[in-house]
Amino acid sequence: MRTRDLTFGLYADTEGLAWVKTLVEDAVGSRGARIVSVSETSPADAYDFLAQQWAVEHPARSSGARQPIELRVRLVCSLRRHRTIRNAVIAALCPEGTASHRCRVPWMAL
């Protein structure tokens, strides 16, 4: 078992960030891995396109307190378990698959 990172770019407010963290915790806890640390950073321009995605998907709504955030979760797990957890989080973030829809929290996985 090694330490591995899950990294997501998000365009979220406090509530959206808490929701994503819960998705990660649920995915990790149900698969026997361990979270070592969770960090949030506000990268300069790396995720600006997520703000544009929000504006396109929600043209009549204000973005409110949303801002680009990088969420990095450090895990202790096997590579296979890391991939399973990553896929579970992505499926929870985007449960409608490839069909056209609006994301609750615009995101990207690294």
C-alpha positions in Angstrom: 0.0 0.0 0.0 1.2 3.4 -1.0 0.2 7.0 -0.5 -1.7 8.2 -3.5 -3.6 11.5 -4.4 -7.0 12.1 -5.7 -7.2 15.6 -7.2 -10.2 17.4 -8.4 -10.7 20.9 -9.8 -14.0 22.3 -8.6 -16.1 25.4 -9.1 -17.9 25.3 -5.7 -19.1 27.3 -2.8 -18.8 26.1 0.8 -21.9 23.9 0.5 -20.7 22.3 -2.8 -17.2 21.7 -1.4 -18.7 20.0 1.7 -20.9 17.8 -0.6 -17.8 16.7 -2.7 -15.8 16.0 0.5 -18.7 13.8 1.7 -18.7 11.9 -1.7 -15.0 11.3 -1.3 -15.3 10.2 2.3 -18.1 7.8 1.4 -16.2 6.3 -1.5 -13.0 5.9 0.6 -14.7 4.5 3.7 -16.7 1.8 1.8 -13.5 0.5 0.1 -11.2 0.1 3.1 -8.7 2.9 2.2 -7.6 5.6 4.6 -7.5 9.3 4.1 -4.2 10.8 5.3 -4.9 14.5 4.5 -7.3 16.8 2.7 -6.1 20.1 1.3 -7.8 22.9 -0.6 -6.1 25.5 -2.7 -7.3 28.3 -4.9 -5.2 28.0 -8.1 -4.7 31.2 -10.1 -6.2 30.4 -13.5 -6.1 26.6 -13.7 -9.9 26.1 -13.4 -11.3 29.3 -14.8 -13.1 27.3 -17.5 -15.2 25.7 -14.8 -16.7 29.1 -14.0 -17.4 29.5 -17.7 -19.1 26.0 -17.6 -21.3 27.2 -14.7 -22.3 30.4 -16.6 -23.3 28.4 -19.7 -25.2 25.7 -17.8 -27.0 28.2 -15.5 -27.4 31.4 -17.5 -30.1 33.0 -15.3 -28.3 32.2 -12.0 -25.6 34.1 -10.1 -22.5 32.0 -9.3 -22.8 33.4 -5.7 -19.8 32.5 -3.6 -18.5 29.8 -5.9 -14.8 29.9 -6.8 -12.3 27.6 -8.4 -10.8 25.2 -5.9 -8.4 22.3 -6.2 -9.3 19.5 -3.7 -6.5 17.1 -3.1 -7.1 14.0 -1.0 -4.1 11.9 0.1 -5.0 8.2 0.5 -3.2 5.1 1.7 -4.3 2.3 -0.6 -3.4 0.1 -3.5 -3.4 1.4 -7.1 -6.4 -0.8 -7.9 -8.3 0.6 -4.9 -7.3 4.2 -5.8 -8.8 3.7 -9.3 -12.0 2.2 -7.9 -12.4 5.1 -5.4 -11.6 7.7 -8.1 -14.2 6.1 -10.4 -16.8 6.0 -7.6 -16.3 9.7 -6.9 -16.6 10.6 -10.5 -19.8 8.5 -10.9 -21.3 10.3 -7.8 -20.3 13.8 -9.2 -21.8 13.0 -12.5 -24.5 10.4 -12.0 -26.2 11.0 -15.4 -23.2 9.8 -17.3 -22.7 11.2 -20.8 -26.3 12.5 -21.2 -26.6 16.3 -21.5 -27.2 17.7 -18.0 -26.1 20.4 -15.5 -23.5 19.5 -12.9 -24.3 20.5 -9.4 -20.6 21.4 -9.0 -18.6 21.8 -12.2 -15.5 19.7 -11.9 -12.6 18.0 -13.5 -10.5 15.1 -12.3 -6.7 15.1 -12.6 
